[in-house]
Amino acid sequence: MYTFISIVYIFVCLFLILVVLLQSGKGGGLGSAFGGGGTGQQIFGGAGAGNLLTRLTAVFAFAFMALSVWLAFLSSSGEQALDRAVRAQTAAQEAAAEAEAPVDGEEPTEASTPEGE
């Protein structure tokens, strides 16, 4: 799921960049390079390109922010799960070490003494 959301996030970023660059600003922007300046905006009508691009920018900006928060949440919960797993493994190793340790007053058995002693 994380991979799918990351792929969607990349596409949203690319489309947001494209929509912002296509808007004509004071200098004409990249939109005028593709015929958006002057008479090239007849496809959308008189002011239709401005409204459409403004709405698309808002939609993609919202999607960008929502996906950013969602990916951050998924990333942080994954680290917490990893921390819990490490703590559980450490606790299991400590419990196993305590079970193998000789009880006070008992002589260590041959299996628990290192060789050469």
Residue pairs with C-beta under 8 A, 6 or more apart in sequence:
1 74
2 71
2 74
2 78
5 67
5 70
5 71
5 74
6 71
8 67
9 64
9 67
9 68
9 71
12 60
12 63
12 64
12 67
13 64
15 56
15 60
16 57
16 60
16 61
16 63
16 64
19 53
19 56
19 57
19 60
20 57
21 29
21 30
21 31
22 29
22 30
22 31
22 34
22 36
22 53
23 29
23 31
23 50
23 53
23 54
23 57
24 31
24 32
24 36
24 37
24 49
28 36
28 37
29 36
31 37
31 49
32 38
32 40
34 40
36 49
41 48
41 49
43 49
44 52
100 112
102 108
102 109
102 112
